[in-house]
Amino acid sequence: MRQMRRGEIDQNTGKLLLSKLKGKKLEEALELLGYFKWLYEALDTEEARNKKAEISKVKDFKGVVEVLSR
């Protein structure tokens, strides 16, 4: 599975994403894909790699946003 302008996501992540999309209404699926795309792109930066230890300790999406926005 490939994202535009980005490298491939691994097969297990692709399978997990597809399983989570299965059975969702179009609007829900698009919302989930939007979050996934944002996280994928936000975490694929040098700054995020430097904050890896800090990011790994957060427990929710809000925590990721807070760490990445500092």
Secondary structure, DSSP 8 states (H G I E B T S, - for coil): -B-TTS-B--HHHHHHHHHHHTT--HHHHHHHHHHHHHHHHHHSSHHHHHTHHHHHT--SHHHHHHHHT-
